[in-house]
């Protein structure tokens, strides 16, 4: 099968010229969508879930129900 490269290149050039208008329209719509998203401000206040307001302690503490003389925090074992 013999490929005519000149005919192929002219067909690709014609297709690129035909699709240039479509590419310009897509770019314009994308630009307007980006501007809309950047300028969008919701009318309702942002709701914050009550659980996200809680502050958790950095040290997890153990409360023993039997003997209260145990240490109150978990410490990492340093001896091997």
C-alpha positions as CSV (number, residue, x, y, z in Angstrom):
1,X,0.0,0.0,0.0
2,X,1.5,3.3,-1.1
3,X,0.8,6.4,1.0
4,X,0.6,9.8,-0.7
5,X,2.1,12.0,1.9
6,X,1.3,15.3,0.1
7,X,-2.4,14.4,-0.1
8,X,-2.3,13.4,3.6
9,X,-0.6,16.7,4.7
10,X,-3.1,18.8,2.7
11,X,-6.0,16.9,4.3
12,X,-4.6,17.4,7.8
13,X,-4.1,21.2,7.1
14,X,-7.7,21.5,5.9
15,X,-8.9,19.6,9.0
16,X,-6.9,21.9,11.2
17,X,-8.4,25.0,9.5
18,X,-11.9,23.6,10.0
19,X,-11.3,22.8,13.7
20,X,-9.7,26.2,14.5
21,X,-13.1,27.8,14.8
22,X,-14.3,25.1,17.2
23,X,-11.1,25.4,19.3
24,X,-11.7,29.2,19.6
25,X,-15.3,28.6,20.8
26,X,-14.1,26.1,23.3
27,X,-11.4,28.4,24.6
28,X,-13.9,31.3,25.0
29,X,-16.4,29.1,26.9
30,X,-13.7,27.8,29.1
31,X,-12.5,31.4,29.9
32,X,-16.1,32.5,30.7
33,X,-16.6,29.5,33.0
34,X,-13.3,30.2,34.9
35,X,-14.4,33.8,35.4
36,X,-17.8,32.7,36.7
37,X,-16.3,30.3,39.2
38,X,-13.7,32.9,40.3
39,X,-16.5,35.5,40.9
40,X,-19.1,33.2,42.4
41,X,-20.1,34.0,46.0
42,X,-22.8,31.8,47.6
43,X,-25.8,33.4,49.2
44,X,-25.9,31.0,52.1
45,X,-23.4,31.0,55.0
46,X,-20.9,28.1,55.1
47,X,-22.1,25.5,57.5
48,X,-19.5,24.0,59.8
49,X,-20.1,20.6,61.3
50,X,-20.0,20.6,65.1
51,X,-17.5,17.7,65.1
52,X,-15.0,19.7,63.2
53,X,-14.9,22.4,66.0
54,X,-13.7,19.9,68.6
55,X,-10.1,20.0,69.6
56,X,-8.6,16.6,70.4
57,X,-5.8,16.3,73.0
58,X,-2.4,15.5,71.8
59,X,-1.7,13.1,74.6
60,X,-4.2,10.3,74.9
61,X,-4.9,9.8,78.5
62,X,-6.0,6.5,80.2
63,X,-8.4,6.6,83.1
64,X,-8.3,3.4,85.1
65,X,-11.5,2.4,86.8
66,X,-9.8,0.0,89.2
67,X,-6.6,1.7,90.4
68,X,-6.2,5.4,89.9
69,X,-2.4,5.4,90.8
70,X,-1.5,4.4,87.2
71,X,0.2,6.9,84.9
72,X,-2.2,9.2,83.2
73,X,-0.5,9.2,79.8
74,X,0.8,6.6,77.4
75,X,4.6,6.9,77.0
76,X,6.7,5.2,74.3
77,X,9.0,2.4,75.3
78,X,12.6,3.6,75.0
79,X,14.5,0.5,76.2
80,X,14.9,-2.4,73.8
